[in-house]
Amino acid sequence: MPFNKMINGYQNEEEFAYYLNEKKFGRVHPIFQDLLYKLYKNIDFNDTIICWVNKSKRKADIYIKVNHLVRGISIKKGIKNSVHVESITMFTKFLKEIGMDDNIIHKFLYYHFADETINGSGKIRLSSVEYRKRYQQDIDIINKEFNKKKYIDKFINRFILQGNKSEYEVDAIIYGVVDDFIWITNEEIKYIIKKHLLDNWPSLHISCLSLQSMSRNLNYNSKYDFCRYHIQIKWYNLSDQIMEVMATYRNTVIKSSPNFNIFE
């Protein structure tokens, strides 16, 4: 598949940092220049780029520094990209803080645990498919509330740009590998998420983002039971949405060269 190769996410981050670090702006490939122009505005061909991998648990995977200005970049590759994970306790607290109605929160917890309880103590667990067959109307009610405009900026910050631990925002997402990638800025993320806010899915979602349990552990394996108490946010069509931004939101479409190999 495009924008991919047989390395893991950590290796991918290291390759980006290795390629960019201590290079002059004028010496990097034009696709990197396009991104850096967008992030820094005033940048000269002789400016030196400093780049390093973020070792802490934050949204940014690498940091890029030019002229004392640091930008955080999240890097994704492959399919079914997870953009956020947190405990169900913390997420429920967040929903209350932003003013979500208790009735909606209870419906959400029933959906999340799918065992007829709001705390995961039920004996019979349903798959997401089976739950939708029985309770699609409740899911529709949750979706209608979760996708209201008054909440969307808070969800975007929580899930994609900032998380629940960092005081700094991610400035862009890179999707792909160092010699074949596309990108989207935080401004464009907000645009595309809001553009799809009225999309109609049968599953639990907020715009393009899918909300699900890390695992419902239908096999009752004690090793994975902790997963039932965490929510995971996935952006399944991330590459499609970035391309949509490139086609509709930017003045020009940026494409990586098929002959570009930074290791040559």
VOGU-3710 file (C-alpha; in Angstrom, 3 decimals, decimal comma):
1> mpfnkmingy> 0,000/0,000/0,000  1,158/3,617/-0,521  2,740/5,678/2,265  4,041/2,543/3,987  6,922/0,105/4,343  7,893/-2,762/6,610  9,033/-0,854/9,679  7,249/-0,233/12,961  6,028/3,124/14,202  9,059/3,807/16,401
11> qneeefayyl> 11,465/3,067/13,557  9,419/5,361/11,338  9,724/8,227/13,808  13,477/7,675/14,042  13,826/7,808/10,250  12,020/11,153/10,053  14,174/12,618/12,823  17,362/11,235/11,254  16,518/12,659/7,835  15,655/16,174/9,053
21> nekkfgrvhp> 18,104/16,707/11,891  20,916/19,214/11,269  20,007/19,720/7,598  19,733/23,093/5,925  16,198/23,897/4,801  17,383/24,218/1,215  18,778/20,665/1,279  15,594/18,782/2,172  13,176/17,375/-0,375  10,461/19,778/-1,650
31> ifqdllykly> 7,668/17,886/0,131  9,405/18,622/3,453  9,910/22,216/2,350  6,172/22,553/1,639  5,354/21,349/5,153  7,996/23,533/6,805  6,861/26,605/4,882  3,365/25,972/6,201  4,597/25,546/9,775  7,135/28,362/9,927
41> knidfndtii> 6,116/30,915/7,261  9,406/32,866/7,369  12,149/30,354/6,685  15,356/30,712/4,697  17,185/28,119/2,602  20,212/28,447/4,924  18,234/27,889/8,135  19,247/24,745/10,036  16,604/22,212/11,065  16,884/20,422/14,405
51> cwvnkskrka> 14,656/17,379/14,852  14,321/14,771/17,582  11,995/11,960/18,662  9,689/12,693/21,586  10,306/10,012/24,224  7,424/11,009/26,506  3,772/9,942/26,238  2,420/12,905/24,305  0,604/13,499/21,014  3,745/14,711/19,231
61> diyikvnhlv> 6,035/11,912/18,015  8,813/14,210/16,822  9,714/17,843/17,401  11,120/20,131/14,719  13,028/23,257/15,714  13,902/26,092/13,341  15,195/29,460/14,585  14,232/28,676/18,208  10,627/27,883/17,196  9,532/24,309/17,999
71> rgisikkgik> 6,693/22,470/16,257  5,211/19,124/17,338  4,424/16,497/14,709  2,363/13,319/15,055  3,333/10,534/12,648  0,964/7,806/11,426  1,251/4,976/8,913  -0,697/1,943/7,781  -4,415/1,480/8,426  -6,820/1,728/11,384
81> nsvhvesitm> -4,818/4,504/12,998  -5,386/4,947/16,719  -5,197/8,615/17,692  -6,143/8,423/21,375  -6,515/5,994/24,299  -7,587/6,763/27,850  -9,324/5,170/30,790  -13,094/5,149/30,730  -13,063/6,841/34,142  -11,072/9,812/32,823
91> ftkflkeigm> -13,165/10,037/29,682  -16,419/10,000/31,656  -15,059/12,775/33,855  -14,194/14,761/30,711  -17,732/14,321/29,328  -19,164/15,723/32,555  -16,726/18,645/32,488  -17,837/19,716/29,007  -21,496/19,592/30,058  -22,684/16,276/28,641
101> ddniihkfly> -26,032/15,148/30,044  -25,927/12,246/32,537  -28,475/10,299/30,493  -26,177/10,407/27,439  -23,181/9,397/29,553  -25,105/6,405/30,911  -26,132/5,339/27,392  -22,503/5,649/26,339  -21,304/3,482/29,249  -23,931/0,838/28,449
111> yhfadeting> -22,590/0,816/24,880  -18,950/0,773/25,945  -19,221/-2,212/28,299  -22,070/-3,915/26,391  -22,902/-6,095/29,387  -26,094/-4,358/30,616  -24,143/-2,295/33,185  -22,366/1,054/33,338  -19,347/-0,295/35,229  -18,410/-3,518/33,420
121> sgkirlssve> -19,714/-5,893/36,078  -22,217/-7,734/33,859  -21,920/-11,436/33,125  -22,967/-11,494/29,445  -20,979/-9,410/26,963  -22,151/-8,422/23,499  -20,034/-7,746/20,434  -20,376/-4,313/18,836  -22,342/-5,878/15,962  -24,782/-7,589/18,321
131> yrkryqqdid> -25,137/-4,435/20,411  -26,042/-2,405/17,322  -28,681/-4,950/16,364  -30,367/-4,562/19,737  -29,728/-0,918/20,604  -29,143/1,048/17,394  -31,627/3,686/18,527  -29,556/4,405/21,648  -26,361/4,636/19,574  -28,087/7,116/17,266
141> iinkefnkkk> -29,027/9,243/20,282  -25,424/9,231/21,539  -24,107/10,098/18,076  -26,504/13,006/17,735  -25,296/14,468/21,038  -21,567/13,728/20,588  -21,592/15,390/17,152  -23,000/18,719/18,275  -20,918/21,738/17,222  -20,566/22,991/20,801
151> yidkfinrfi> -18,402/19,995/21,742  -16,304/19,464/18,635  -13,329/21,723/19,417  -12,957/20,073/22,821  -13,057/16,597/21,248  -10,490/17,554/18,588  -8,102/18,877/21,230  -8,618/15,853/23,473  -8,283/13,163/20,813  -5,857/14,582/18,262
161> lqgnkseyev> -4,088/17,824/19,065  -3,425/17,913/22,780  -4,652/14,895/24,700  -5,314/14,942/28,423  -1,697/15,301/29,572  0,060/17,937/27,467  -0,275/21,706/27,525  1,036/21,901/23,940  -0,813/21,169/20,705  0,318/19,038/17,785
171> daiiygvvdd> 0,979/21,339/14,832  0,603/18,724/12,081  0,115/15,033/11,320  2,379/13,281/8,838  0,870/10,148/7,291  3,338/7,780/5,684  7,056/7,103/5,643  10,007/9,394/5,129  10,209/8,960/1,326  6,441/8,764/0,692
181> fiwitneeik> 4,065/10,795/2,829  1,273/13,328/2,978  0,486/15,774/5,771  -2,224/17,836/7,410  -1,885/20,840/9,747  -3,871/21,405/12,937  -5,912/24,078/11,143  -6,769/21,581/8,388  -7,595/18,877/10,946  -10,206/21,174/12,473
191> yiikkhlldn> -11,576/21,944/9,012  -11,973/18,319/7,889  -13,379/17,066/11,201  -16,006/19,825/11,214  -16,774/19,211/7,526  -17,774/15,608/8,306  -19,633/16,356/11,512  -23,016/15,434/10,011  -21,853/12,135/8,470  -24,238/9,323/9,348
201> wpslhiscls> -22,615/6,120/10,650  -24,359/3,266/12,482  -21,376/2,855/14,840  -20,397/5,236/17,623  -18,436/8,131/16,127  -17,536/11,787/16,252  -17,235/13,008/12,680  -14,484/10,880/11,033  -13,403/9,394/14,353  -14,580/6,016/15,630
211> lqsmsrnlny> -15,041/5,460/19,390  -14,646/1,935/20,733  -13,468/-0,123/23,646  -9,843/-1,210/23,403  -11,345/-4,685/23,681  -14,658/-6,046/24,918  -12,765/-9,222/25,844  -15,546/-11,521/24,728  -13,351/-14,531/25,578  -13,145/-13,475/29,264
221> nskydfcryh> -9,347/-13,661/29,171  -8,126/-12,091/32,418  -4,933/-10,965/30,674  -6,910/-8,510/28,551  -9,678/-7,517/30,898  -8,040/-4,140/31,610  -8,740/-3,233/27,968  -12,463/-3,125/28,732  -11,846/-0,097/30,936  -10,173/1,982/28,232
231> iqikwynlsd> -11,672/3,816/25,280  -9,826/3,990/21,972  -10,343/6,602/19,250  -9,472/5,533/15,713  -9,229/7,545/12,506  -9,805/4,796/9,937  -9,808/6,957/6,794  -7,031/9,342/7,755  -5,248/9,182/4,392  -8,528/9,748/2,521
241> qimevmatyr> -9,330/12,807/4,617  -5,838/14,269/4,131  -6,199/13,848/0,378  -9,604/15,499/0,587  -7,983/18,471/2,332  -5,280/18,588/-0,339  -7,907/18,658/-3,077  -10,390/21,065/-1,528  -8,713/23,189/1,161  -5,266/23,995/-0,210
251> ntviksspnf> -4,428/26,040/-3,264  -2,128/23,356/-4,610  -2,017/19,586/-4,230  1,268/18,300/-2,816  2,377/14,898/-4,076  5,508/12,997/-3,158  7,796/11,967/-6,001  7,805/8,217/-6,804  11,558/8,498/-7,405  12,339/10,206/-4,113
261> nife> 14,656/8,146/-1,903  16,227/10,098/0,949  18,755/7,377/1,678  20,415/7,635/-1,734
//
